[in-house]
Amino acid sequence: MSELRRLIDRRKIRQTYHTIDRDQVSSILEDHLPDHKSFMLYGKYTIPRVESLKIALSSSIASEAKSQAAKYDCENFALHLHSVMTMEYECNACGLIISLESDHVFNVFVARDNGIYQVYEYKDHSNKISQVKKTELPDYIIKGGTLII
């Protein structure tokens, strides 16, 4: 029964997605992130609502990845979470920031909040997402980093 519940929950989350093209995602990233390099992997991106993203990140599948985080270094965890979001939730608007300045790799997401596209940073140690603002320095340095999305 729990597998059926997971399938139903994933379907509900996917129904909230908007699909936008690569150029729109690139523009959103430029508007919301400090200077960085971007490598875009897809032609179209599925963008969830921020509420749906929070639900997906608190799901049992994502929790499974988080429970393994102690065994992983940050690079492996960020890649694993990216894979879970892309494969299980069909949300390819999950990226990896590689920051040589802070010697850290972490996830960012493009999501909609009240119809407005925003960029969010996921902090695995606190299990929270927070909006990234171009003028603020997040816990992990984005400026000068490389984004793979």
C-alpha positions in Angstrom: 0.0 0.0 0.0 2.8 2.4 0.7 4.1 2.0 -2.8 0.7 3.0 -4.2 0.6 6.0 -1.9 4.0 7.1 -3.1 2.9 6.8 -6.7 -0.3 8.9 -6.0 1.8 11.5 -4.2 4.3 11.8 -7.0 1.5 12.2 -9.5 -0.1 15.0 -7.5 3.2 16.8 -7.3 3.9 16.4 -11.1 0.5 17.9 -11.9 1.7 21.2 -10.5 4.7 21.5 -12.9 5.1 24.1 -15.6 7.3 23.4 -18.5 9.6 26.2 -19.8 12.5 26.3 -22.2 16.2 26.5 -21.6 16.4 30.3 -22.4 13.8 31.1 -19.8 15.6 29.0 -17.2 18.9 30.7 -18.1 17.3 34.1 -17.7 15.8 33.2 -14.3 19.3 32.0 -13.1 21.0 35.2 -14.4 18.4 37.3 -12.6 18.6 35.5 -9.3 22.1 34.2 -8.9 25.5 36.0 -8.5 28.0 35.7 -11.3 28.5 32.0 -12.2 29.0 29.6 -15.1 26.0 27.6 -16.2 25.9 24.3 -18.1 22.3 23.6 -19.2 21.6 19.9 -19.7 18.1 20.0 -21.1 16.1 21.9 -23.8 12.9 22.1 -21.6 12.6 22.2 -17.8 9.8 21.1 -15.5 9.3 23.8 -12.8 7.4 22.8 -9.6 5.6 25.1 -7.2 7.7 25.7 -4.1 5.1 23.9 -1.9 5.3 20.8 -4.1 9.1 21.0 -4.0 9.0 21.0 -0.2 6.7 18.0 -0.3 9.0 16.2 -2.6 12.1 17.0 -0.5 10.3 15.6 2.6 9.1 12.5 0.8 10.3 9.0 1.8 12.4 8.7 -1.3 14.3 12.0 -0.6 14.5 11.1 3.1 16.2 7.9 2.0 18.9 9.9 0.3 19.2 12.2 3.3 19.6 9.3 5.6 22.6 8.2 3.5 24.1 11.7 3.7 26.4 10.8 6.6 28.0 8.2 4.3 28.4 10.6 1.5 30.6 13.7 1.0 28.7 16.7 -0.3 29.4 16.0 -4.0 27.9 12.5 -3.8 24.9 13.7 -1.8 24.1 16.6 -4.2 24.4 14.3 -7.2 22.2 11.6 -5.5 19.5 14.2 -4.7 19.7 15.6 -8.2 19.1 12.0 -9.5 16.2 11.4 -7.2 14.5 14.6 -8.1 15.0 14.0 -11.8 14.1 10.3 -12.0 11.5 9.9 -9.3 9.8 13.3 -9.5 10.6 14.2 -13.2 11.8 17.6 -11.9 14.9 18.5 -13.9 15.0 22.0 -12.5 17.4 20.7 -9.8 20.9 21.8 -10.3 24.3 21.3 -8.7 26.5 24.3 -7.7 30.2 23.5 -7.6 31.9 26.1 -5.5 35.7 25.9 -5.5 35.9 28.9 -3.1 34.0 27.2 -0.4 35.1 23.7 -1.5 31.5 22.5 -1.5 28.8 21.2 -3.8 25.1 21.7 -3.1 21.7 21.7 -4.8 19.7 24.6 -6.1 16.2 24.5 -7.6 14.1 26.7 -9.8 10.5 26.8 -8.5 7.4 29.0 -8.7 6.1 30.9 -5.7 2.7 32.6 -6.3 3.4 32.3 -10.1 6.9 34.0 -9.8 10.0 32.0 -10.7 12.6 31.9 -8.0 15.8 30.1 -7.3 16.1 28.1 -4.0 19.1 26.6 -2.3 18.7 23.3 -0.5 20.6 22.9 2.8 20.9 19.2 3.5 22.2 19.6 7.0 19.1 21.6 8.1 16.7 20.0 5.5 15.5 23.5 4.4 15.2 25.3 1.2 15.7 29.1 1.1 15.4 31.6 -1.6 18.7 32.7 -3.1 19.0 36.4 -3.7 21.6 37.9 -6.0 22.7 40.5 -3.4 23.0 38.0 -0.4 25.7 35.5 0.3 24.2 32.1 1.1 25.9 29.7 3.4 27.7 28.3 0.5 29.4 30.6 -2.0 27.7 30.7 -5.4 29.6 33.7 -6.9 32.2 32.3 -9.3 30.8 28.8 -9.0 29.7 26.4 -11.7 26.0 25.4 -12.0 25.0 22.2 -13.8 21.3 22.1 -14.3 
